[in-house]
Amino acid sequence: MGVSTSEPDQGIAVVTADYPPVNALPVQGWYDLADAVRAAGRDPAVRCVVLAATGRGFNAGVDIKELQRDTTTGGHEALLGANRGCAAAFSAVYECEVPVVAAVHGFCLGGGIGLVGNADVIVAGDDATFGLPELDRGALGAATHLARLVPQHLLRSLYYTSRTVTAAELQAHGSVWQVVPRAELPAAAREVAREIARKDGFLLRLAKAALNGIDPVDVRRSYRFEQGFTFEANLSGVADRVRDTFGAPGATPTKEG
């Protein structure tokens, strides 16, 4: 369990998250993921990073139960840690010195949107779904990253309703590069990574820096702005009231665990 890095092909590093049962990452998990992505990007032998996950889904966001345990003591350490950890992981993907290919299967929710929204290329299994159930979890955030995947009005509709979209729907919007049968996902992601890794490593690093430099939105600043409202929701008590319904009979089904 945790984050691991492998190098199955020359010039490619695969960073894999494994947090059973649903890849809802604890605070330390976000920092570990950030460290692994940054380390891979700094390696001069690496020209492309593949971000993957094991188990039932790519990412189910933060570990809600960790937040719930923290609030029973009246503290905010877990919330602050999750905010900072998510920001660190999202930034690591965005600032990775080489392109990042996200290999997405199953559910990609909450913090998972932050990761793939900051990736350079998304390859998805045909079972993949994407969404921000934040309003059902007593939180806000990652609209910054969903806005990189869908048009503005669809973003708002998805955010307010907590609905999900399929990989095929995102491909139609141009944000998912390729949709493949679930069993073929690892090979398909590595094939795209190999195509990228055949380029000159120095030029790839320049290209990544150049593309980040012309982005119309500063994703780091806009996401931190969103997180301020998450903390406000916690201070007001509304976040706890919503989170207390987590897993309750009749509550909205969740992928987080």
ABEGO torsion letter per residue (X at the ends): XEBBBBBABBGBBBBBBBBOAAGBBBAAAAAAAAAAAAAAAABAABABBBBBBBEABABAEBBAAAAAAAAAAGBAAAAAAAAAAAAAAAAAAAABABBBBBBBBEBBBEAAAAAAAABABBBBBAABBBBBAAAAAGBBEGAAAAAAABBAAAAAAAAAAGBBBBAAAAAAAGABABBBBAAAAAAAAAAAAAAAAABBAAAAAAAAAAAAAABABBAAAAAAAAAAAAAAAAAAGAAAAAAAABGBBGBBBBABX
